[in-house]
Amino acid sequence: MHKIFLTAALVVPTALFAAGGGNDNPPTPTNTTKECTDGQVWSDKDKACVDPQSGALDDDQLYRAARELAYAGQYPETLRVLAAMSDPKDDRVLTYLGFTYRKLGETDLGNAYYRQAIEKNPDNLLARSYMGQGFVEAGDIVSAHAQLVEIRERGGTGTWPETSLRKAILSGYTTSY
């Protein structure tokens, strides 16, 4: 009976994505991944690749570059960009550090960063989704489902974090962004 309830809870269609609640599309490749090398990031202002630590980019630009590099599988470069962020304890930075280390196979370190991100911001649905997806990869569906419940209880039903984790639990496949 419990198994039937769990399956029904996962399969029930979710509402449309909430405004600003996430995006189900991978990041659009920019010159950061098309032109730049060695962890550099494209600066529209300078029309050139710049070092992330150069000060030419604000945190939002660095965050978008880190997401793009992570999606492209350029994990060492992602770490270099994240290291240039002004607040290394920002929950967005901690989330992508968790994601990057998990993708590098360092699951325990990745989970430690996810936990820090969630401790800093319990409503960080992306960190919860990525951590849950890591649990799916490890075969720990109970812990993954616990994160799915948390996402939903925090108003995340229908968002990309909820949808991607629900699909990962059902299929066993996780996302790269």
Protein Blocks (a to p, Z undefined) as FASTA:
>chain_A
ZZmmmmmmmmpccddddehiacfbdcdddfklmmmgghiacdfklopacdfklopacfkl
mmmmmmmmmmnopaklmmmmmmmpmblkbfklmmmmmmmmmmnopamlmmmmmmmmmmmm
mmlmklmmmmmmmmmmnopaklmmmmmmmmmmnopgoiaklmmmmmmmmnopacfZZ
